[in-house]
Amino acid sequence: MTNYNVTVEELRNVVTTSAATPNTVYVKIIASAGGGGGGGGGTTLLTGPSAPNTATGTDGNWYVQKMSNGHGRLFGPKASSTWPAEYVTLTEATRHVHTQNSAATTWTMTHTLGGRPSVTVVDSTGTVVVGDVQYNSDTQVTLTFSAAFSGSAYLT
């Protein structure tokens, strides 16, 4: 387990992907951090390969679970000697890409992500397009647009 002393002033996620690996999403946590061990007043950020247990860390600590599949989970802060059961997903390597080759005003896609994923649509020229999103089930989404076009839908 690695320990870091961190004082977080600003926390935000930056999500990126690349044309070379369109089915991989990279999430970078950006934070202004201070402290550094030795009483700097920072909060301790712990890391490890499994979820934290009650013996891990002290109240006020945060914990990043670095999983072998590339996913990460942020737990914390620890309070009353207990880690919260809920966590924030920091990385997620799963997404569904739907390619609509023929121009259409309605796109229906089936995915294996479960639930109601976020949807981003890009036309064949690379412009982001906004349409109506209908979640038919936990595995199917229908998109409706005012004009027919071809492109891709990214579900994350």
N, C-alpha and C positions, 0 to 999 in steps of 0.2 A: 504494500500500500504506500502511496506517495502522499505526503502532506504539503500543502501550500498555504501560506497566510495571504488572504486576499480581502481587500475592502472594495466592494463593487459600488461604483458611483453611477454607472449607466450600463444596462444590459439589453442587448438586442440580438436577434438572429439574422444572419445574412444567408440566404439560400441561393445556391448557384447550381448550374449543370453545364454540360458541354455537348457539342454536336457529336463528338467522338464517343461519348458514353451517355446517350439520351435517357437510359433507364436508371441512371444513378443520380441521386440528389446529394449534394454536399452542403452541410450546415456548419457555419462557423459562428461561434459565440464571440461577440465583440464586447469587451467591457473595459472601462478604465479601472485599473486595479492598483492598490498601494499595499503597504505592509510588506513583510518579507521575513518574518521570523523575529524573535527577540522582542516581543512586546510592542509591535507597531500598531496595535489596536485593531488589526484586521481579523476577519473571520477565517477559520481554517476550512480549506477546500480539500476534501479527501477523495482519492480515486481507488478503484479496485475492479476486479473482473466479475464480482457478484453483487447483488443488492446488499446494502448495509444491514447489520444486525444490531441488537441493543448494545453490544459490547463495543461497537465501532464509534469512535469519536465522542464528543461532548455536546451539550446543548449549545445551539447557535451555529454548529458546523453544517456544512453542505457536503454532498457526496455525489461524485460522478461515477456511475457504473459504466465501465468500458467493456462492452461485450465482444466476443470473438467474431461475431458476424458483421462488425463494423457499426453497429447501433450503439447509442449512448443514452443514458437516462440520468437526469438530475433530480436528486432527492434533497429535501430540506426545506427550511432549516430543522435540525433536530431540536425537539422541545420536550421537556419533562422526561428526559432519558429515552424518548421514543422517536423513531424516524417515521415520517408520514408514509402511508401506503401509496399515496398518489405520487406520480413523478412527471417530469416534463421530458418528452422525447427530444433529444438533441440532434440525433442523426437518424435518418431513415432511408435505407437504400432501395425502397420499393416504390415504384410508381407504374402507372399504366399509360402507354402512348397509343392513341387511336389515330390512324392516318385515314383521312377521308379523301380518296383519290378523285371521285367524281363530285362536281359541284352539287350541293343540296342545301335546302333550308332547314332540314331536320336531320340530325345525326343521332343515332342510337348506338350505344356501346355497352358491352358487357365486360366487367372487370372482376378481379379476384381480391381487391383491396379490402372489401368489407366496409360497411358504414357509408358515410357520405363524404367522399373525398373532395378536396378543392379542385376546381377545374380552371385551367388556363387554355385559351384557344388562340391559335396563330394561323393566319391564312397562308397561302402558298408563297406570298412575297415577304413573309416574316412579320407582318403587322398583327398586333394583338387585337382580337375581335371580342366584343361583348355580346352575349346572347342570353336567352332564358335557359336556366338549368332546372330540370325536373328529375328528382331521384325516384325512379320507379320502384326500386328495391335496394337492398344492401349490396347488390351486384350489378345493377343496371342504371344507366343515366341516359336521359334524352336531352339534347341541346336543340334549341329552336332559334333561328336567326331571321332577320327581316329580308335578307337577300341570299341567294344561293352562292356558295363559294366552296373551294376545296382547301384543305390544310390539315392541321394536326390539333388534337386535344390532348393535354397533359393532365392526368389525374394523379394527385399526390395526397 
